[in-house]
Amino acid sequence: MAVDALDARILRLLIDQPRTSVREYARILGIARGTLQARLDRLERDGVITGTGPRLSPAALGHPVLAFVHVEVTQGHLDEVGDALAAVPEIIEAFSITGGGDLLTRVAARDNGHLEDVIQLLIRLPGVVRTRTEVVLRERVAHRVLPLVEAVGRGAEKARTEG
């Protein structure tokens, strides 16, 4: 398993107290600073930790309208359309998907008119067949990973004690 119980405790601290020093994390966890740093390095190398920057609010940046735009792409043009999406600043995430459409994008806009402008830009991209948009009314569960980290940590601890 990529994450053991100590890793889960480390990750929880990183999530709960993101602005704390490595020295303070080590003190809180009761482990040597070198041990903690080696764990952090491994977690980054293994792709468990993918970033350390602040989470920003599109709404606070003047883009309170959030929508999911499904993009259907002409066969053989997925990479080109994906590259073109990366050049649109209002697209804050894009995923290749199965089901209804080929790509799912998360779009932040200033208002509904701005959202329509972004959608019209997407429709004009070479390789885009059609789009389907769903406007977010309210966020019910904010982006989170902590419950997953805790579940993985419990599973690792259970495996360690049973094994």
Disulfide bonds with the S-S distance in Angstrom:
none
